[in-house]
């Protein structure tokens, strides 16, 4: 009887035996990627607003009194990208008509519940900030109530931006915490995963702004990206070290990611991790941006930010897929 019960416990967590337990597919990595960029954009643009309004530091404002172009674009893209990401999340839900149930309770220890309420706080404040920094376009519609709201928010923009910066950090960390609460997945059960996704989101957001910013603003976002990348490299090292020196199941899950031969899109995980994510997505862009900031102009196309964005996307797919396929080998 005991042996039979043990067999049930050990096989029922295996998606090879019960396929529906292999729950998350491509929707979730895309949601995590876009959510990370949205949080990073909100953090960076909010920080730029605070530095310019309170300390007088940062790119020159536009002649119409609005902030620099990258801040204006980033403020709009932040809620827009999160909205697209949430569409992917919605498509993944098994019971789509019951999404409202998330907001019938507050469970601080549940990442799903906490994340749902973070999103509720994110959208109105992020959209309000986007409206203020792009007020010359919004005021053309001449909607009295909206114009009054913009005037009020503009008078308190530093406080709004500070609050948004904290929400951006919370959103970035949440995308990793969402996974780390699943203790049944050893690869995800790491307290540092939230920081890894946060720094990856900041780096990806800075890379996106680097692609969109005018030439005279790019150096600032290049420096932000370079600093975020080296911090991310340190966190990646700690993430890998924590996995391989942890318990047997964590060690096995990490080796499955960094040295295993399981395939993703026809290529082993280890090649995706070391070759695409670490080397092409972190080390190469860091070297390019360090040289550019040191005055060594390589006259290259915008390869560094594109590689950073590709690496950030690959990271999410790797963590989600490798974290689930490891059970197949238990």
Order of alpha helices (4+ residues) and beta strands (2+ residues): alpha-alpha-alpha-alpha-alpha-alpha-alpha-alpha-alpha-alpha-beta-beta-alpha-alpha
